[in-house]
Amino acid sequence: MDWRERIIEDERPWGRFRRYTLNEVSTVKIITVLPGQSLSEQRHQRRQELWVALDDGVEVHIGGTATVAAKGDEFFIPTGETHRLTCVGEAPARILEVAFGEFDESDIERLSDGYGRVN
């Protein structure tokens, strides 16, 4: 299923909501990246990820493309695709991560890393 088909928006008298999962195996995290810091360039073989920028100031790298995200921007990372986050702002930047599939931190294949953790 395409990730966009998972997302449901519903208008209500008080505003609206946006649902990302419904009764699916998923893991949800908020990742905070400090100014000038980056996550490992990595990929996963057992999960896909959807990232939603909660703050300005985060640069999203997916495959060979880097994008400075605005608050609310959404990015999908297919299984096996390389990805990384970098905080390019002056304040910490957060990403909401929804992982679809089997979530296990040992599924991280680090390709490059500024902290000496390459697999």
JOJOMO-V926107 format. One record per backbone hydrogen bond with DSSP energy under -1.0 kcal/mol. CO is the residue of the C=O (numbers start at 0). NH is the residue of the N-H. E is the energy in kcal/mol with one decimal. If there is no record, write none. Layout:
BEGIN
CO_NH_E / CO_NH_E
END
This chain:
BEGIN
1_4_-1.3 / 7_18_-3.2 / 9_16_-1.9 / 11_14_-1.2 / 14_11_-3.4 / 16_9_-2.1 / 18_7_-2.2 / 24_100_-1.3 / 26_98_-3.2 / 28_96_-3.5 / 30_94_-2.4 / 32_92_-2.4 / 33_36_-2.3 / 36_86_-2.5 / 40_110_-3.5 / 40_111_-1.3 / 41_82_-2.1 / 42_108_-2.4 / 43_79_-2.4 / 45_101_-1.2 / 47_99_-2.6 / 48_76_-3.6 / 49_97_-2.6 / 50_74_-2.7 / 51_95_-3.1 / 52_71_-3.2 / 56_87_-2.2 / 56_88_-1.4 / 57_68_-2.7 / 58_85_-2.0 / 59_66_-2.5 / 60_83_-1.9 / 61_64_-2.1 / 64_61_-2.6 / 66_59_-3.3 / 69_72_-2.6 / 72_52_-2.6 / 74_50_-3.4 / 76_48_-2.3 / 77_80_-2.0 / 81_62_-2.9 / 82_41_-2.5 / 83_60_-2.8 / 84_38_-2.5 / 85_58_-3.7 / 86_35_-2.0 / 92_32_-3.0 / 93_53_-2.5 / 93_54_-1.1 / 94_30_-3.0 / 95_51_-2.3 / 96_28_-2.6 / 97_49_-2.3 / 98_26_-2.0 / 99_47_-2.2 / 103_106_-2.6 / 104_107_-1.4 / 108_42_-1.1 / 109_118_-1.1 / 111_40_-2.4
END
